């Protein structure tokens, strides 16, 4: 089945690239990840890392959802033709707004976000201790701090436009250091990939550079795991322990591969099991339901994380299964198909508008960065992700106005 999957997806990626003239699009990103990971796990992971194999049924189900996404991309492309001249002009105008017209406004929002993020960090440390702050940012400052992460791509462009202004680079480093201390891996990955994709769209990078940035992302991923699981313990310990570092370093590398392939292998479980559909569908719509609960102060919020372990080898477990498998687990194939179709239709609507008119680039880049992590879990159940979509949409509306700051 691996060979059939590889052939079909490779063929669809080829046609998608011929249609859109770029690898930076929703279908190629998510299908490309599965194209690399499924054969690697089933031919090497099972032998070298003792992982379980992704079974043929799971591969067929993944292929089913990827074909749906491909058909959505075709549908939207038929109704939205790209005007190369208009697109180039609009992209140039978009970048000019970042580096010239709105640079002070962007920097102000970014600095407010960085300040709020560090206030949130100190609040969390005071309440939980630095060893226990992973995923525990809270309050208004945590929400305002989101400005710093979603504006990272703009700040990167400002820095690249004038490298003599080192404060842009320092601010970027401060944001990632904050994310590192909080220990949230997906926040680091999505923020980094967001910058890369945004830069790639703005500068229209070629295939060679795309591949280079893919390898860079993998390298950064390994460094993130080493930083969180080998370096951070030494920071909290207060002194260097060689034996602890060696043990932690070995664990961090192994954990990187289990983090990478675990959600893929666990599809064997999630595709073949279901929970009560009412409970499951409420998990899929965690964000709007919890917002309503917060407005009316009813409490009893939905917690979308799965607490049970799913084995991926004889000794390793995970509790995530990727967008496709988790959606099926929560609602069955019919509702999951509708859910995924609606989401990717929204994505392709904004994507095709961006590629034809050069607007909403940051929003689209963020959508693509989230999609690149959808093999890991359903990030649509996380308020931090969904609210960032909204924040970016509002910010880009402001950037379209003829206002000079």
PLY file of the C-alpha trace (Angstrom):
ply
format ascii 1.0
element vertex 405
property float x
property float y
property float z
element edge 404
property int vertex1
property int vertex2
end_header
0.00 0.00 0.00
2.96 2.32 0.65
3.93 2.22 -3.02
0.40 2.99 -4.21
0.17 5.86 -1.71
3.56 7.23 -2.81
2.65 7.03 -6.50
-0.80 8.62 -6.13
0.33 11.46 -3.84
3.46 12.17 -5.91
1.27 12.43 -9.02
-1.21 14.75 -7.30
1.61 16.94 -5.95
2.99 17.22 -9.48
-0.38 18.39 -10.85
-0.88 20.73 -7.88
2.50 22.33 -8.51
1.76 22.73 -12.23
-1.53 24.39 -11.29
-0.29 26.75 -8.56
3.40 27.14 -9.56
4.54 26.89 -5.94
5.16 24.27 -3.27
3.85 26.66 -0.63
0.22 25.65 -0.78
-2.11 23.71 1.54
-2.32 20.41 -0.33
1.39 20.09 -1.11
2.39 20.95 2.45
0.15 18.44 4.22
0.40 15.68 1.59
4.16 16.16 1.27
4.56 15.53 5.00
2.60 12.28 4.81
4.46 11.33 1.62
7.77 11.52 3.49
6.65 10.12 6.84
4.61 7.04 5.94
7.28 5.27 3.83
10.03 6.35 6.25
8.21 4.92 9.26
7.11 1.69 7.59
10.48 0.93 5.99
12.95 2.41 8.49
11.13 3.39 11.69
9.90 -0.15 12.35
13.45 -1.51 11.93
15.64 1.21 13.42
13.35 2.67 16.09
11.07 -0.32 16.82
7.97 1.70 15.93
4.75 -0.01 14.92
3.80 0.04 11.26
1.09 2.33 9.90
-1.45 -0.24 8.67
-2.90 -0.31 5.17
-6.37 0.79 6.28
-4.95 3.93 7.90
-2.96 4.72 4.76
-6.13 4.39 2.66
-8.06 6.69 5.01
-5.27 9.29 4.94
-5.23 9.04 1.14
-9.01 9.56 1.09
-8.78 12.85 3.00
-5.81 14.07 0.96
-7.72 13.45 -2.28
-10.62 15.50 -0.88
-8.22 18.39 -0.19
-6.81 18.07 -3.71
-10.31 18.27 -5.22
-11.03 21.37 -3.12
-7.87 22.98 -4.48
-8.95 22.22 -8.05
-12.43 23.62 -7.45
-11.16 26.94 -6.08
-8.51 27.26 -8.78
-11.12 26.97 -11.51
-12.90 30.06 -10.18
-9.85 32.13 -9.26
-7.25 32.76 -11.94
-3.98 34.37 -10.98
-3.14 37.68 -12.64
0.68 37.70 -12.52
1.04 41.44 -13.05
-1.61 42.35 -10.48
-0.20 39.83 -8.01
3.37 41.15 -8.30
2.20 44.73 -7.88
0.05 43.87 -4.86
2.85 41.88 -3.21
5.23 44.81 -3.67
2.62 47.15 -2.23
2.01 44.76 0.67
5.73 44.66 1.51
5.97 48.45 1.16
3.18 48.79 3.73
5.20 46.63 6.13
8.60 48.26 5.68
7.52 51.87 5.12
3.93 52.94 5.70
3.08 50.84 8.76
6.53 49.95 10.14
6.11 52.08 13.29
2.62 50.74 13.91
3.78 47.14 13.46
6.77 47.69 15.75
4.52 49.26 18.41
2.10 46.32 18.37
5.00 43.87 18.38
6.67 45.53 21.39
3.36 45.57 23.27
3.04 41.86 22.52
6.59 41.08 23.70
6.07 43.03 26.93
2.75 41.30 27.59
4.30 37.91 26.88
6.99 38.43 29.52
4.47 39.73 32.06
2.50 36.53 31.40
5.71 34.51 31.86
6.45 36.06 35.26
2.82 35.55 36.32
3.04 31.86 35.42
6.40 31.42 37.18
5.06 33.04 40.34
2.00 30.80 40.33
3.43 27.45 39.17
7.23 27.68 39.36
9.50 27.68 36.31
9.57 23.86 36.18
5.78 23.63 35.77
4.75 26.45 33.42
4.38 24.41 30.23
1.05 25.33 28.63
0.01 27.40 31.64
0.00 30.96 30.35
-3.22 32.66 31.39
-5.08 35.94 31.60
-5.27 39.07 29.49
-1.50 39.39 29.12
-1.30 35.93 27.55
-3.84 37.01 24.92
-2.10 40.34 24.25
1.19 38.45 24.07
-0.13 36.64 20.99
0.60 39.84 19.06
4.31 39.10 19.38
4.05 35.64 17.80
1.69 36.50 14.95
3.71 39.61 14.03
7.03 37.72 13.89
6.96 37.51 10.06
6.47 41.27 9.75
9.35 41.90 12.14
11.54 39.51 10.16
10.86 41.48 6.96
11.62 44.73 8.81
14.94 43.27 9.97
15.87 41.93 6.52
15.02 45.30 5.00
17.48 47.03 7.34
19.90 44.67 9.09
21.63 47.60 10.79
18.62 47.90 13.08
19.57 45.03 15.38
16.68 45.69 17.76
14.36 43.86 15.33
16.49 40.72 15.62
16.76 41.08 19.41
12.98 41.30 19.70
12.55 38.17 17.57
15.03 36.29 19.78
13.19 37.47 22.91
9.92 36.02 21.59
11.43 32.61 20.87
13.24 32.59 24.22
9.89 33.21 25.89
8.29 30.35 23.94
11.26 28.17 24.89
10.82 28.90 28.61
7.11 28.10 28.39
8.11 24.80 26.78
5.33 24.69 24.20
6.89 22.93 21.22
4.05 23.46 18.77
4.07 27.22 19.45
7.76 27.35 18.58
7.33 25.24 15.44
4.27 27.09 14.14
5.84 30.50 14.81
9.08 29.53 13.05
7.29 27.94 10.07
5.00 30.99 9.89
8.04 33.22 9.37
9.54 30.90 6.75
6.34 30.57 4.70
5.57 34.30 4.92
9.08 35.09 3.69
8.75 32.47 0.96
5.51 33.97 -0.36
6.72 37.57 -0.17
10.03 36.78 -1.89
8.63 34.05 -4.19
11.40 31.56 -3.36
12.31 28.77 -5.81
12.31 24.99 -5.34
15.92 24.83 -4.13
15.29 27.40 -1.41
12.05 25.67 -0.46
13.91 22.40 0.11
16.63 24.25 2.02
14.07 25.75 4.36
12.41 22.36 4.84
15.74 20.92 5.99
16.30 23.99 8.16
12.91 23.45 9.80
13.77 19.81 10.62
17.14 20.91 12.03
15.46 23.58 14.15
12.97 20.95 15.32
15.78 18.77 16.67
17.38 21.81 18.35
14.05 22.71 19.98
13.78 19.26 21.55
17.40 19.38 22.72
16.78 22.84 24.16
13.58 21.90 26.01
14.60 18.46 27.27
18.40 18.80 27.68
19.24 22.49 28.15
16.19 23.80 30.03
16.57 21.24 32.89
20.10 22.56 33.45
18.77 26.13 33.56
16.20 25.22 36.21
18.82 23.15 38.08
21.16 26.13 38.27
24.40 24.31 37.45
25.87 21.99 34.79
25.54 18.26 35.38
27.34 16.33 32.64
25.62 13.00 33.29
22.19 14.62 33.40
22.92 16.45 30.14
24.02 13.27 28.32
20.96 11.33 29.49
18.66 14.26 28.64
20.31 14.70 25.24
19.70 11.07 24.32
16.11 11.31 25.52
15.46 14.54 23.59
16.58 13.01 20.27
14.50 9.86 20.82
11.54 11.96 21.90
11.83 14.04 18.71
11.26 10.94 16.58
8.42 9.66 18.75
6.86 13.16 18.60
7.25 13.15 14.81
5.99 9.65 14.02
3.78 8.93 17.04
0.69 10.76 15.72
1.05 8.93 12.40
1.27 5.48 14.00
-1.59 6.19 16.40
-3.94 6.64 13.44
-4.19 2.83 13.59
-6.19 3.32 16.79
-8.05 6.57 16.10
-9.35 5.50 12.67
-10.74 2.24 14.04
-12.40 3.52 17.22
-15.06 6.11 18.03
-16.42 7.90 21.07
-19.95 9.19 21.59
-20.61 11.54 18.68
-22.17 14.29 20.85
-19.12 14.38 23.09
-16.75 14.06 20.14
-18.32 16.81 18.03
-18.23 19.14 21.03
-14.47 18.50 21.22
-14.11 19.39 17.53
-15.83 22.71 18.23
-14.08 23.35 21.53
-13.18 26.98 20.77
-16.62 28.47 19.94
-18.28 26.43 22.70
-15.75 27.57 25.31
-16.06 31.18 24.15
-19.83 31.03 24.73
-19.25 29.42 28.13
-16.80 32.20 29.02
-19.21 34.96 27.92
-22.01 33.56 30.08
-19.65 32.43 32.89
-21.08 28.93 32.92
-17.74 27.21 33.55
-17.39 23.49 32.77
-15.06 24.19 29.84
-14.25 21.51 27.29
-10.71 20.13 27.52
-9.82 18.83 24.04
-6.69 16.81 24.94
-6.95 13.02 25.11
-5.76 11.61 28.43
-5.41 7.96 27.43
-2.17 6.53 25.96
-2.04 5.02 22.48
0.94 2.67 21.96
3.26 3.44 19.05
5.87 0.82 20.03
6.32 -1.76 22.77
7.52 0.96 25.18
6.27 4.31 23.79
2.83 5.93 23.77
1.18 9.07 22.46
-2.18 10.79 22.93
-2.56 12.50 19.54
-3.45 11.24 16.07
-3.54 14.10 13.60
-6.44 16.08 12.14
-7.87 13.29 9.98
-7.82 10.43 12.48
-8.89 12.52 15.48
-11.85 13.91 13.51
-12.97 10.39 12.58
-12.52 9.24 16.18
-14.69 12.10 17.44
-17.47 12.08 14.88
-17.26 9.26 12.34
-16.28 9.49 8.67
-19.27 11.49 7.40
-19.03 14.37 9.86
-15.22 14.28 9.70
-15.39 14.60 5.92
-17.71 17.63 6.17
-15.57 19.18 8.92
-12.32 18.84 6.97
-13.96 19.93 3.70
-15.30 23.14 5.29
-11.96 23.96 6.92
-9.89 23.48 3.78
-12.49 25.32 1.69
-11.99 28.33 3.96
-8.22 27.94 3.70
-8.30 27.73 -0.10
-10.65 30.70 -0.31
-8.12 32.89 1.50
-5.19 31.19 -0.21
-6.47 31.82 -3.73
-7.33 35.42 -2.87
-3.82 35.89 -1.53
-2.20 34.28 -4.56
-4.29 36.29 -7.02
-4.55 39.65 -5.26
-1.60 39.63 -2.88
-3.67 40.20 0.26
-3.93 38.45 3.64
-0.42 37.05 3.18
0.32 36.82 6.92
-3.01 35.11 7.61
-2.50 32.62 4.79
1.08 31.95 5.89
-0.18 31.27 9.41
-2.87 28.93 8.07
-0.20 27.04 6.11
2.07 26.83 9.16
-0.78 25.36 11.21
-1.60 22.92 8.39
2.04 21.80 8.39
1.46 20.62 11.98
-1.94 19.02 11.36
-0.28 15.59 11.04
0.29 15.95 14.79
-3.17 16.91 16.00
-6.34 18.88 15.42
-5.17 22.42 16.20
-8.63 23.78 15.43
-9.58 22.74 18.97
-7.02 25.16 20.49
-8.22 28.68 21.25
-4.71 30.11 20.87
-4.63 29.00 17.23
-8.18 29.98 16.24
-7.94 33.39 17.95
-4.66 34.05 16.12
-6.53 33.55 12.84
-8.95 36.26 13.92
-6.23 38.61 15.20
-4.30 38.37 11.93
-7.42 38.92 9.86
-8.17 42.13 11.79
-4.57 43.35 11.61
-4.47 42.85 7.85
-7.71 44.78 7.48
-6.00 47.66 9.29
-2.97 47.40 7.01
-5.24 47.80 3.99
-6.53 51.16 5.20
-4.96 54.34 3.92
-3.74 55.43 7.33
-0.19 56.58 8.01
1.18 55.99 11.51
0 1
1 2
2 3
3 4
4 5
5 6
6 7
7 8
8 9
9 10
10 11
11 12
12 13
13 14
14 15
15 16
16 17
17 18
18 19
19 20
20 21
21 22
22 23
23 24
24 25
25 26
26 27
27 28
28 29
29 30
30 31
31 32
32 33
33 34
34 35
35 36
36 37
37 38
38 39
39 40
40 41
41 42
42 43
43 44
44 45
45 46
46 47
47 48
48 49
49 50
50 51
51 52
52 53
53 54
54 55
55 56
56 57
57 58
58 59
59 60
60 61
61 62
62 63
63 64
64 65
65 66
66 67
67 68
68 69
69 70
70 71
71 72
72 73
73 74
74 75
75 76
76 77
77 78
78 79
79 80
80 81
81 82
82 83
83 84
84 85
85 86
86 87
87 88
88 89
89 90
90 91
91 92
92 93
93 94
94 95
95 96
96 97
97 98
98 99
99 100
100 101
101 102
102 103
103 104
104 105
105 106
106 107
107 108
108 109
109 110
110 111
111 112
112 113
113 114
114 115
115 116
116 117
117 118
118 119
119 120
120 121
121 122
122 123
123 124
124 125
125 126
126 127
127 128
128 129
129 130
130 131
131 132
132 133
133 134
134 135
135 136
136 137
137 138
138 139
139 140
140 141
141 142
142 143
143 144
144 145
145 146
146 147
147 148
148 149
149 150
150 151
151 152
152 153
153 154
154 155
155 156
156 157
157 158
158 159
159 160
160 161
161 162
162 163
163 164
164 165
165 166
166 167
167 168
168 169
169 170
170 171
171 172
172 173
173 174
174 175
175 176
176 177
177 178
178 179
179 180
180 181
181 182
182 183
183 184
184 185
185 186
186 187
187 188
188 189
189 190
190 191
191 192
192 193
193 194
194 195
195 196
196 197
197 198
198 199
199 200
200 201
201 202
202 203
203 204
204 205
205 206
206 207
207 208
208 209
209 210
210 211
211 212
212 213
213 214
214 215
215 216
216 217
217 218
218 219
219 220
220 221
221 222
222 223
223 224
224 225
225 226
226 227
227 228
228 229
229 230
230 231
231 232
232 233
233 234
234 235
235 236
236 237
237 238
238 239
239 240
240 241
241 242
242 243
243 244
244 245
245 246
246 247
247 248
248 249
249 250
250 251
251 252
252 253
253 254
254 255
255 256
256 257
257 258
258 259
259 260
260 261
261 262
262 263
263 264
264 265
265 266
266 267
267 268
268 269
269 270
270 271
271 272
272 273
273 274
274 275
275 276
276 277
277 278
278 279
279 280
280 281
281 282
282 283
283 284
284 285
285 286
286 287
287 288
288 289
289 290
290 291
291 292
292 293
293 294
294 295
295 296
296 297
297 298
298 299
299 300
300 301
301 302
302 303
303 304
304 305
305 306
306 307
307 308
308 309
309 310
310 311
311 312
312 313
313 314
314 315
315 316
316 317
317 318
318 319
319 320
320 321
321 322
322 323
323 324
324 325
325 326
326 327
327 328
328 329
329 330
330 331
331 332
332 333
333 334
334 335
335 336
336 337
337 338
338 339
339 340
340 341
341 342
342 343
343 344
344 345
345 346
346 347
347 348
348 349
349 350
350 351
351 352
352 353
353 354
354 355
355 356
356 357
357 358
358 359
359 360
360 361
361 362
362 363
363 364
364 365
365 366
366 367
367 368
368 369
369 370
370 371
371 372
372 373
373 374
374 375
375 376
376 377
377 378
378 379
379 380
380 381
381 382
382 383
383 384
384 385
385 386
386 387
387 388
388 389
389 390
390 391
391 392
392 393
393 394
394 395
395 396
396 397
397 398
398 399
399 400
400 401
401 402
402 403
403 404
